[in-house]
Amino acid sequence: MELEIYEAFIGVGVPNEKAKAVVESINKEIDRRYNLHAAQLATKGDIAAVRADPAEAKAEIIKWTVGAMFGAVALFATITKLWH
């Protein structure tokens, strides 16, 4: 891709040094954007960990669901008690 961009600039008459500078600038911007989002991307290791133990993921979901249900009931009971 870099070579094609460089050649396109040279083809329309952009001086050699300016064409190189623009290609470098584009590369730096692509790297900056990639690094900005790299932390949010899942790696093969992340995916393998999720696939490796679905039982653990299921247990975690059940734990949080049951906890949320008890919390909702407790909140409802508190509100009802305070209301009367």
BELURRA-V353563 format. One line per field, one symbol per residue. ss: DSSP state (H for helix, E for strand, - for the rest). phi: phi as a letter, one per 20 degrees, with the letter a starting at -180 (. if undefined). burial: + if it has 16 or more other ideal C-beta (glycine too) atoms within 10 Angstrom, else -. A space follows every 50 residues. Layout:
ss: ???
phi: ???
burial: ???
//
This chain:
ss: -HHHHHHHHHH----HHHHHHHHHHHHHHHHHHHHHHH-----HHHHHHH HH-HHHHHHHHHHHHHHHHHHHHHHHHHHHHHH-
phi: .gfffgfffffdnfggffffffffffffffffffffdffeeeegffffff ffcfffffffffgffffffffffffffffffffe
burial: -----+--+---------+---+--------------------------- ----------------------------------
//
